[in-house]
Amino acid sequence: MDKYDGSDAGSAPASLEDPWYDVPVDHWGDWDGDAAGEPVAVPPPRAAPGDRTDEVYLAVQRSPEFREVRSQYRRFVVPAAVAFLGWYLAYVIAATAAPGLMARQVAGAVNVALLAGLGQFATTFLLTWAYARHARLRRDQAALDLRWDVTMQTRRDSNL
Amino acid sequence: MTSEHQTLALFLFSVFVALTLAITSWASRSRHGTAEEFYAGGRLFSPLENGFAISGDYMSAASFLGISGLIALYGYDGVLYSVGFLVAWLVVLLLVAELVRNCGRFTLADVVAARMRARRVRIAAGTSSVTVSVLYLVAQMVGAGSLVALLLGASGGAQRGWAMAGVGALMVTYVVFGGMRATTWIQIVKAVLLMGGAITLTVLVLIRFHGNLNELLNTAAERSGHGGAFLGPGLRYGQDTVSRLDFISLGLALVLGTAGLPHILSRFYTVPTARAARRSVVWAIGLIGSFYLMTIVLGFGAAAVLGSDGVREGDASGNSALPYLSLALGGGAGSTGGTILFAIVAAVAFATILAVVAGITLASSAAVAHDLYTSLRRRHGRQGWSEVKVARVSAVGIGAVAIALALLARDQNVAFLVGLAFAVAASANLPVLLFSLFWRRFTERGAVWSVYGGLVPALLLVVFSPVVSGSEQALVPSVDFHLFPLENPGLVSIPLGFLFGWLGTVTSPSPADPARHAETEVRALTGAGAV
């Protein structure tokens, strides 16, 4: 137990940055508390207020705040995914279908193929950085606010 | 190989095993016996810890020994593997990690079940998860047997059998007694060891060539016997159209399969939030990317230092290139430096296998207990064991099945199994995952069709492929019933998985429930209601 607590203390900075870290458990707690006893096959919490919860989610989905989060996500992810999958497929197809082009020397022993391979590494790192930055600046705060709203609304409903 | 190498390697490996057992015993004392603890390690790992654990889960001995060996043998064509294994993580980061963390609890099927509460959807997703895991597990265990033969000179069948049984027993012990907490820490320790080993060898290679990469590449090309062709693609996959298509198929499976591997998905549940899941993937991409960059240096380094005969000396498929390289870098056979480096590489390779198989065993026991058992039990209306108990028992069962299959296949060339596991994951798991998360009209029938429509063709195509029959290296070389020319089914089965998902959806008798989609979408992007 003591070592376990120690490792939690080690991860404390991460949880401090994330105010949600321990908030939602008080409602869903009953749901998770008996974990060893009754296995639960269905993940989302939909205990008593089925229809009301549905309405909350439908309303949130239509809200401008949520649509903003979703469009921020899509505006980054769709072009980025198309670009990197296309670039990777082009690379694999070029390596198999045009080995002559890939073997063309650029400088010393370095040829097009090696540059393209290192380019794949470079674009992967770059896109990772850009995605993390975009999510942190454009999505995280709004998503957190929405999570708060949904949690409050569904909790109020279930207490009625 | 002299007995000194073996003794030191065995000693280092025993130290690692003792450490992992200590971790397991510590984790079993602090556990509470809950599903949260067993499957997700309490969900309180930090992104840094989880990033290392993801890397430890992902980087197998096949990457460490296999890819550097392929580069040493075929030059540039081996680099294509490194690239595919890394780029795959962009799919995970952009499309899967955060959303899966927000929507699921323990398994892949949880995410799909967030959209569709149907039992048969959960059974389908659980079945394909178990299939992927068992394929991958058998590949790793046969690899462990070959590694023992290679590194310890134990070429006898009995010793290889014992090595596989030992690996199986250890992985089951970690999972049954330590659950996710022990597995995670073992993966973290392994990732640190693997990175340390790779960095040491890379630095030694670079010192040997005075930091001059040009010199390294030229020497590698010259000593490989292929000349300039060694540095360009085509030595392995360029012979004919079929082998080229086969490579494209493998490339597709690698890049799309990672996001459907159950043991990778289950790692995202060990952190508290989607944001932490994203940050752990960022860490993992940094670690995995640097590791694969180093395998490129090590592969060309092995070709340059050992030459083409040296690379093939221990094992014609190149797996021995890295151990022999370490021997040469340390000062050659018989020198103290060579002995120590060789032993370290051997021990790191063993550690790598253990950490990977533990992760897979845990994920497949979760699929059996959380997806299959709970669904089937409710159908029959019986009251039975608690879910965690079922998970522990199924870990033992999966371990036994994996050991048995590995013993049966121990003399076969099972390298294709890794590619196959990725292909099945990409065909059966990824389409249903992406459709559930992103497609408003996706229905229950679509989900079931998508899973089986990817899983069944992938497996059938392999049965009728040249790896099973009709060639000298096939599993059944004596007969020939191969109908499908490619070794990897991905090129056909991945589009089929998506196609059947679409087909099942448009032919559904009832349309998708908009409330279900609203809930999934809001939860996926905001984390509302996430556990």
Chai-1 contact restraints between the chains, C-beta under 6 A:
chainA,res_idxA,chainB,res_idxB,connection_type,confidence,min_distance_angstrom,max_distance_angstrom,comment,restraint_id
A,M1,B,S30,contact,1.0,0.0,6.0,A-B,restraint_1
A,Y4,B,S30,contact,1.0,0.0,6.0,A-B,restraint_2
A,D8,B,L44,contact,1.0,0.0,6.0,A-B,restraint_3
A,S11,B,S46,contact,1.0,0.0,6.0,A-B,restraint_4
A,A14,B,S46,contact,1.0,0.0,6.0,A-B,restraint_5
A,D18,B,T273,contact,1.0,0.0,6.0,A-B,restraint_6
A,Y21,B,P272,contact,1.0,0.0,6.0,A-B,restraint_7
A,A35,B,T34,contact,1.0,0.0,6.0,A-B,restraint_8
A,A35,B,A35,contact,1.0,0.0,6.0,A-B,restraint_9
A,A35,B,E36,contact,1.0,0.0,6.0,A-B,restraint_10
A,A36,B,G33,contact,1.0,0.0,6.0,A-B,restraint_11
A,A36,B,T34,contact,1.0,0.0,6.0,A-B,restraint_12
A,A36,B,S386,contact,1.0,0.0,6.0,A-B,restraint_13
A,A36,B,V388,contact,1.0,0.0,6.0,A-B,restraint_14
A,P39,B,T374,contact,1.0,0.0,6.0,A-B,restraint_15
A,P39,B,E387,contact,1.0,0.0,6.0,A-B,restraint_16
A,A41,B,T374,contact,1.0,0.0,6.0,A-B,restraint_17
A,V42,B,R117,contact,1.0,0.0,6.0,A-B,restraint_18
A,P43,B,R105,contact,1.0,0.0,6.0,A-B,restraint_19
A,P43,B,D110,contact,1.0,0.0,6.0,A-B,restraint_20
A,P43,B,A114,contact,1.0,0.0,6.0,A-B,restraint_21
A,P44,B,A114,contact,1.0,0.0,6.0,A-B,restraint_22
A,P44,B,G529,contact,1.0,0.0,6.0,A-B,restraint_23
A,P45,B,G529,contact,1.0,0.0,6.0,A-B,restraint_24
A,D54,B,A515,contact,1.0,0.0,6.0,A-B,restraint_25
A,Y57,B,A518,contact,1.0,0.0,6.0,A-B,restraint_26
A,Y57,B,E519,contact,1.0,0.0,6.0,A-B,restraint_27
A,Y57,B,V522,contact,1.0,0.0,6.0,A-B,restraint_28
A,L58,B,A515,contact,1.0,0.0,6.0,A-B,restraint_29
A,L58,B,A518,contact,1.0,0.0,6.0,A-B,restraint_30
A,V60,B,V522,contact,1.0,0.0,6.0,A-B,restraint_31
A,Q61,B,A518,contact,1.0,0.0,6.0,A-B,restraint_32
A,Q61,B,V522,contact,1.0,0.0,6.0,A-B,restraint_33
A,V69,B,L525,contact,1.0,0.0,6.0,A-B,restraint_34
A,R70,B,L525,contact,1.0,0.0,6.0,A-B,restraint_35
A,V77,B,L94,contact,1.0,0.0,6.0,A-B,restraint_36
A,A81,B,L94,contact,1.0,0.0,6.0,A-B,restraint_37
A,F84,B,L90,contact,1.0,0.0,6.0,A-B,restraint_38
A,Y88,B,V87,contact,1.0,0.0,6.0,A-B,restraint_39
A,Y88,B,V255,contact,1.0,0.0,6.0,A-B,restraint_40
A,V92,B,I248,contact,1.0,0.0,6.0,A-B,restraint_41
A,V92,B,G251,contact,1.0,0.0,6.0,A-B,restraint_42
A,A95,B,L80,contact,1.0,0.0,6.0,A-B,restraint_43
A,A95,B,P233,contact,1.0,0.0,6.0,A-B,restraint_44
A,T96,B,Y237,contact,1.0,0.0,6.0,A-B,restraint_45
A,T96,B,R244,contact,1.0,0.0,6.0,A-B,restraint_46
A,T96,B,F247,contact,1.0,0.0,6.0,A-B,restraint_47
A,T96,B,I248,contact,1.0,0.0,6.0,A-B,restraint_48
A,P99,B,G232,contact,1.0,0.0,6.0,A-B,restraint_49
A,P99,B,P233,contact,1.0,0.0,6.0,A-B,restraint_50
A,P99,B,G234,contact,1.0,0.0,6.0,A-B,restraint_51
A,P99,B,G238,contact,1.0,0.0,6.0,A-B,restraint_52
A,M102,B,G232,contact,1.0,0.0,6.0,A-B,restraint_53
A,M102,B,P233,contact,1.0,0.0,6.0,A-B,restraint_54
A,A103,B,G232,contact,1.0,0.0,6.0,A-B,restraint_55
A,G108,B,N214,contact,1.0,0.0,6.0,A-B,restraint_56
A,A109,B,N214,contact,1.0,0.0,6.0,A-B,restraint_57
A,A109,B,L217,contact,1.0,0.0,6.0,A-B,restraint_58
A,A109,B,N218,contact,1.0,0.0,6.0,A-B,restraint_59
A,N111,B,L231,contact,1.0,0.0,6.0,A-B,restraint_60
A,N111,B,G232,contact,1.0,0.0,6.0,A-B,restraint_61
A,A113,B,Y76,contact,1.0,0.0,6.0,A-B,restraint_62
A,A113,B,G232,contact,1.0,0.0,6.0,A-B,restraint_63
A,A113,B,P233,contact,1.0,0.0,6.0,A-B,restraint_64
A,G117,B,V79,contact,1.0,0.0,6.0,A-B,restraint_65
A,G117,B,V83,contact,1.0,0.0,6.0,A-B,restraint_66
A,Q120,B,V83,contact,1.0,0.0,6.0,A-B,restraint_67
A,Q120,B,V87,contact,1.0,0.0,6.0,A-B,restraint_68
A,F121,B,G289,contact,1.0,0.0,6.0,A-B,restraint_69
A,T124,B,L86,contact,1.0,0.0,6.0,A-B,restraint_70
A,T124,B,V87,contact,1.0,0.0,6.0,A-B,restraint_71
A,T124,B,L90,contact,1.0,0.0,6.0,A-B,restraint_72
A,L127,B,L90,contact,1.0,0.0,6.0,A-B,restraint_73
A,T128,B,V282,contact,1.0,0.0,6.0,A-B,restraint_74
A,T128,B,I285,contact,1.0,0.0,6.0,A-B,restraint_75
A,A132,B,V282,contact,1.0,0.0,6.0,A-B,restraint_76
A,A143,B,T526,contact,1.0,0.0,6.0,A-B,restraint_77
A,L146,B,T526,contact,1.0,0.0,6.0,A-B,restraint_78
A,R147,B,T526,contact,1.0,0.0,6.0,A-B,restraint_79
A,R147,B,G527,contact,1.0,0.0,6.0,A-B,restraint_80
A,R147,B,A528,contact,1.0,0.0,6.0,A-B,restraint_81
A,V150,B,A528,contact,1.0,0.0,6.0,A-B,restraint_82
A,T151,B,A528,contact,1.0,0.0,6.0,A-B,restraint_83
